[in-house]
């Protein structure tokens, strides 16, 4: 059994070395060689094509451009005007780029408003790298076919998208987005997690799982282990929503990524200490974002849209003022994001 990132850090000599451009920030001598090897192989799959991991830059790892909660049986591109969405959302991405963020992981899954063609238009116009996904959300936003299909049949659809692209345009996903229920995993969400694990094992894509409670996160990791997919392929989205720190760090100890992505202006004072604690305990496995945006289909002009640039412009200085180093900020936004979403050679 290979040691987890936390164990490597605890056993190594802590260093702090910030590097720019195509290099990475390393905070633990014991894992430096491993991180360098990981960054030297694989790719980031953006909506505009593959990207070397070292070119991803500063990244927000959980945001949305457009979402439609009308339901899987009614969702359709006909429900919105893509030209209007483009006009509304482009300035938000331009402001994000001006705030120093290079890339955005777009987490809207299929049947909830995923639109890779729109994302590609916005990426080309804004200069922000955008990454879309394969996968499905949770009840009640699952299509009927997914209720009847086996985990392996669902995985086959996702693997096909990973290998051949989405729709006639062939835009490839860069990760798997799923969601699970709160508490003990329901049968259908166990099936979705298994499908994601099978897909990850076959393709090398990381799984970003909307998971608000530790019990379901740990059960999901059990499913990955049973399939033979490493825990490092699991991003616990909304880990900061779990109040029990022991559960959060138990998942990190197993090798999962902790995504603290419910950070907003109204709760920043509460979230900052959580981020600082994670920087102390598992800096190599932390991601931060804000789950912001988005153009809400069905509301006039997309409704009330939360700016993407608030986190780099306001929250990052708050962290630095509270004691975080610039090296730690760069590690989370640059090297951690790149390592988490790098597609490496699939398992045999």
Secondary structure, DSSP 8 states (H G I E B T S, - for coil): ----HHHHHHHS-EEEE---TT---EEEHHHHHHHHHHHHS-BEEETTEEE-GGG--SEEEEE-SEE--S-TTT--GGGS-HHHHHHHHHHHHHHHHHTT--EEEE---TTTT--HHHHHHHHHHH--EEE-EEE---TTS--HHHHHS-HHHHHHHHHHHHHH-BTTTTB--SEEEEE--SSS--HHHHHHHHHHHHHHHHH---EEEE--SHHHHHHHHHHHHHHT--GGGEEEETGGG---HHHHHHHHHHT-EEEE----GGGHHHHHHHHHHHHHH-GGGEEE----B-EETTSGGGSS-B-TTHIIIIIHHHHHHTT--HHHHHIIIIIIHHHHH-B-----
